[in-house]
Amino acid sequence: MKILSDTTGAMPDVATQTAPRFGAPLEWVGMDGIDAPIRFDAGDGAPQVAAAKIGAFVNLARPDVRGIHMSRLYLMVDEYLGSRTLDAGTLDAMLRAFLDSHAGLADRARVDIRFQHLVRRRALRSDNSGWRAYPVAIEATRDARGFHLGLTTEVTYSSTCPASAALARQLIQERFATDFAADAPLDRAAVLAWLGSEQGIVATPHAQRSVARLQVRYAAGATPNLIGLLDAVEGALGTPAQTAVKREDEQAFALANGGNLMFCEDAARRIQRVLDGDAGLAGFQVRLEHQESLHAHDAVAFTST
């Protein structure tokens, strides 16, 4: 019988081979789409566990080294995110561990975390509530300048066109002038009945579902507060998408739309004012999309600082 050679020594690791032919440093190397549970406090003191997709990366600073230790990144994601609440301290500690495990190979580290967070939202008037799922993406990096943290999320809201509202009011005025003679006395009951009829309200403005995509960068030492951010933006817009809706809630929503007529430019400036006033933010980028019901295309606005 043939005797096999001894294979009990160290296993080969070709990723760490060095050779001048490998070429140039690489900006980021790692893994994306790692499945992991995360425990996230959105600012209400009630952390939720969510299924997340994780991207873990370091740069490859040495052009003569073939690759990095990807399994080390995977195991550290499991170690840090599987047992700790997701916050700035946890993320920075994990990124430092990424770099320690790649000493001599990397001087920058990054993690991307994508999940959905559920927030309980009350109805506008009825004694009901329901859940809204907000998409969240967190990106944290560590480099020679320190630790950097950003968050991306979306707010869905209704936007009623001011131009369409003005045109609708004009048509209602014209119908009123037709139905009520100028030289005839007005009967209050008749006018009230007319206002409540389809004959009287002959036109309504167009409204559409709209989306604000928020990307914020946090100042050093700031604590991310997702619910605070969402509340501020939804409050500025005045017409966030609802959960549980009874007739009294729908009526209140119609009233809110009438009191918050807005072009996409108006919505952008409302959000800009709110974010400019947040001392915890180092900067932001916002993309607003009004998914037109009048046009086959969308109205879009951008703002940033």
Secondary structure as UniProt FT lines:
FT   HELIX           14..16
FT   HELIX           20..22
FT   STRAND          26..40
FT   STRAND          48..60
FT   TURN            63..64
FT   HELIX           70..81
FT   TURN            82..83
FT   STRAND          85..86
FT   HELIX           88..101
FT   TURN            102..105
FT   STRAND          109..122
FT   STRAND          129..143
FT   TURN            144..145
FT   STRAND          146..160
FT   HELIX           162..179
FT   TURN            182..183
FT   HELIX           188..195
FT   TURN            198..200
FT   STRAND          207..218
FT   TURN            220..221
FT   HELIX           226..237
FT   HELIX           247..258
FT   HELIX           264..276
FT   TURN            279..280
FT   STRAND          281..290
FT   STRAND          299..304
//
